[in-house]
Amino acid sequence: MRFAWPLIILIFASQAGAYAQSGRATGYSESRPTRIASRPTAAVAAKTEANQGDDDVVRVPTDLVTIPVRIANRDGKPVANLTKKEFKIFENGVEQEIAYFFDDEQPFTVALILDMSYSSVFKLEDIQLAARIFVSKLREHDRVMVVAFDEKPRVLCEPTNDRRVLRLAIDGAKIGSGTALYDTLDSVVRGKLSTIPGRRAIVLLSDGVDTASVLTNAKSIAQHFAEEDVIVYPIQYDTFGDVQKSRRKDAEIRYDEDDRPYVVQTPPKKGEREQDYKTARKFLEGISGSTGGRVYRVSSTTNLNDAFANIANELRRIYSLGYYPAESRQSGAVYDIKVRVYRPDLTITARNQYAGK
């Protein structure tokens, strides 16, 4: 990509399309495996879930496999008030005892990642306004870190729930050149969020096209997300049309021997090719799907604001389930997870695998 702004945010997806019919027929709904081949995470489940105050802390045992789950009805609205007995968890087809269930609105730490490369289809002021709206819709105890990136990432503020500090950080974002998306995600996931306990998410605003990363690549990043308990919500805009217009505008005009003009374009660079945009879409769908988040595609300031608002709302409505894997599990082996809810016509989005340790 060339100029943009991302946001990150947050955990594994699977939709119950084909399973919706199954749900109507049998009385239950079932999570559907996502189409991502990345190796999902061996529950990094010793995360400390901090509630509204320091005196109210839910501690999760380190060997517990945790599964964040989003439940929606056929209209896409979150479903609240489900009970533990309505859920079932299966590992490789074998039912597991649910050892951990939490349905309260627990605080999140959110990394808001803004793509500040030149290729953005939005003005800087539009991005900053949407980001401020997003922060305003989070709960009082949710914390946000703000990261802007172009050819390198810049942490504009560490995780905080101080809205004044967050506004100042967002307003400090500046447009630059280059797009080191993969390097930025790597630094946030492994360098920042990995040390933070509790629920974590990334909200990424970007077109998803990387042009400047030198430390890592898309495959490595997918593996990192498979190993971390972080939900990713990409907000993706499409800059391909604008890039092609810019290339045509910059093309050289020459004349043949009969003085007839013709256009000479240089071969497209990295970030200008159609294949780069296909790779970007696949990458963002992959990391959101494997973590339980989802991609929001936006083209106007209206649906940009709506995307941020919807993500803030979804983060409030996530159930946490957990089970203890068998002692015979093999290190590095990938185990399939399926979540069922014994209530019909629901869409379940949940982590669908973990890797044994």
ABEGO torsion letter per residue (X at the ends): XABBBBBBOOBBBBBBAAAAAAAAAAGBBBBBBBABABBBBBBBAABBBBBABAABBBBBBAABBBBBBBBBBAAGBBBBGBBAAABBBBBGGBBBBBABBBABBBBBBBBBBBBABAABABBAAAAAAAAAAAAAABBAABBBBBBBBBABBBBABBBBABAAAAAAAAAABBBBBEBBAAAAAAAAAAAAAAABBEBBBBBBBBAGBBAABAABBAAAAAAAAAABBBBBBBBBBBAAAAAAAAAAAABBBBBBAAGBBBBBBBBBBBGABAAAAAAAAAAAAAAAAAAGBBBBBBABAAAAAAAAAAAAAAAAABBBBBBBBBAABBBGBBBBBBBBBBBBGBBBBBBABBBBX
